[in-house]
Amino acid sequence: MTFGDLPAINACLNGAGALFLGAGYVLISQGCWRVHRGFMLAAFVTSTLFLLCYLTYHGYLAYVLHPDPTRFLEPAWLNSKQNRAIPSRKRRLRRLISLALFPDNM
């Protein structure tokens, strides 16, 4: 296995995690909470493995293959448009985090 194989492994782990979450949703709606718990544990494990592989791959890319910062110069209009979108993304992320942490306050 090489670092080039990690994106395919990430895709498989991400897909497996989604399947486990979907099956868990169906199972909990049917009242099978013990089986649901197993599927949620499997989803947690696959998501954790996905995160480890993802960080390994992108850390390898950042520090070994491409240590310099990425600069998006062309086209110039896209660069300015992306920079203007960043504050609204930060606001939405703050709202989403506050909703996840404190659902009764919304």
N, C-alpha and C positions, 0 to 999 in steps of 0.2 A: 504494500500500500504506500502511495506517495501523497504529497500535499495536493496534487491534482485530482485525487480521488475524493477529497473531502466535500466539494460541492454536491456530488451525487449522494454521498452519505448523508449530508445535511438535508437534502430533499427527501430522502427516504425516512429519516427520523422525524422530520416535520410532518410528512404525510401520515406516518404511523401515529404520531401524537394527535393529529386531527381526527383520525379514525377512532382512537381510544376515547377522545372527548365526545364525539358523536354517539358512540355506543353507550358511554356513561350517561349521557343525557336521556337516551331512550330507556335505559334500564331504570334510572331514578324516576322517570315519569310512570313506569310500570310498577313501581314499588319494590323493586329488587335492589335494596340498598346494600346488601353484602357484596353482590357481584359488582354493583356500581363502584364500591370502594376499591375493588381490585383494578377496575379499569382506570379509575382516577390515579391510583398509584402507578400504573403502567404509563399513563399520560405524563405524570410528573417525571418519571425516570427517563422516558424518551425525550422530553423537553430539556431536561438537564444535560443529557448526552448531546443533544442538538446544540445547546449553548456552548458546551465545552469544545465541540468540533468547530463551531462557527468562530469562536474567539481564537482558537488555535490557527485556523486558516487565515483569518484576517490579520492576526498578529504576525504570522509568517509573511504575508504580503506586505504589511507595513514596514517591518523591520529588516527583511532580507531582500525582497524583490524591489520595493519602491520606498526607500527611506525618506525621500524628499516630499514636501507637502504637495498635494494635488492642486493644480491651478487650472481653472476652467476659463480660458481666454476667448475661445471661439464657440459660438457667436457671442458677441458682447451683450446683445440685448437679453439673452438668456441668463447671463451671469447677474445682471442687475435685477431681473425679475425674481430670481431665486433669492437674492439677498433681501428683497423687500418682503418676501413671503415668510422669512424666518421668524419675525416677532409674532405674527398671528399663529404660527405653529406652536410657539412657546406658550402663548395664552391658552390655546386649546389643550395642550399637554397638562398645564397646571390645573385646568378645570377638570380634566379627566382623572388626574391623580386625586384631587380633592373629592370627586364623586366616588372614587373607588375606596378611599380611606374613610370618608364620612358620608355615607349614603343618606342618612336622615336629615342632613342639613340642606339638601337640595330641594 
